[in-house]
């Protein structure tokens, strides 16, 4: 009698698997996907973020992947291959710089940079930093020497070199460098430098330079930065990130960001949260129709869909309680 009931249960199991497999037919999935998505969105309209997940849970997960997980060595290699392919793509010769970044964007960026206190205070900070002042004065000194070398005839340079004792030349160079250092400090600390008129002129100079630069093809940027340079810059940044992510500063910023997100959206329904980030129902349905059919087709072809259904449903049809129902 028990064997009889189990045989009947097995037939029901096969019928249920066949029904579910038919419902998930990749060629007839559109209506099913739309119904299920609408049902999910209707439920999402009744569940708030704090009810579904907590800030602590998200924090643990984010720290796991952002801090604790050891990053594989394949990432720099992959980025290197991608950079090389993008760098040498033919489209770089077909586009001008101005087609990628328009002038209004550059103007807005320049206006903001000149507006924020960081710009003016940054220049003021330069005037009180002896190392940077020495660097700027040294650059001006070198530029002046180069200009004199190119502008003065060689015969005159030779005559001055023979007539002027070495210690005098050294003394003159030292005095020139001290004077340049004093003038650089005075210039950077002068409030006149940050006047609105000067900043306006600086803005116009930048935009004129941009207009010329914008007409150049993107390929000309290769003269400024090679593919190897970009890859090496990425590796430097990547190595910095691998160390920085373990700092208490990063951990504090991470937790603060997560808490701020939950303070703003914790009482928001999942449906409103989806709408807030700009994901529409049609977008979700379009993606589901794009990815679900090929995935289900692969699972069916390899027998994985039926195997998954059987693995989860078979225990139910083997339970004594289920067999008892079939005996009634």
C-alpha angles and dihedrals in degrees: 000000000000090000088052092053092046091051090052090047090051091052090051090049092053091046092050092048090049091049094050092044090052090049088055095050104146091220093055101036103108099087092042092051092049093049093047093046092050090049091051093047091049089055091044087060089064100045123078123213093245089055093053101042139358131229088243092057092049090045092054092049095046092048090049093059101028099042115011103038114094108234115231123242091234093077097076090044092051092046090049092055092046093048091049092051094045092045093055098039114130093233089073089074093047098056132069120219089243091059090060098042118026125214095248090061092050091047092050091049093049091047091051094046091051091045101052118086090234091075097053096037090046091059089045089052089054089058091059098043109092095196095053092042090054089049093051093044090047090052091050090047092052092046091051092049090049091050092050091047091053096039101046118073114249092239091056092046089052092050093050090046091054096044099042115073115235093242090055092050089049091049092049092050091049092050091046091052092048090049092050090049092052093046093047091052092046092048095049093046095048111107088212088073090065097046117131091245093056093045089050091053090048089052091052092048091052093049093048089051090048093052089057093043093047092063093060122097117253089243089072088068086071087073088062100039130021126207089251090053091054092048092048091049089052091050090051090050092044093052090048091051092050090058099035094054090065093056122107088232092062092044090053093048091047094052091044091053093049092048091048090052092052093045088056100038106019093103093040119108117245090244092054090046090054090049091046093060090047101253108142128200091247090054092053092046092048092052092046091052090048099050108024100064097053092044093050091044090055092047092050094047091053094042091242095123095055091042091052093048092047093048092056100036102039095073090057093055091048096054116110090231091059092046089050090057090053089053093059 
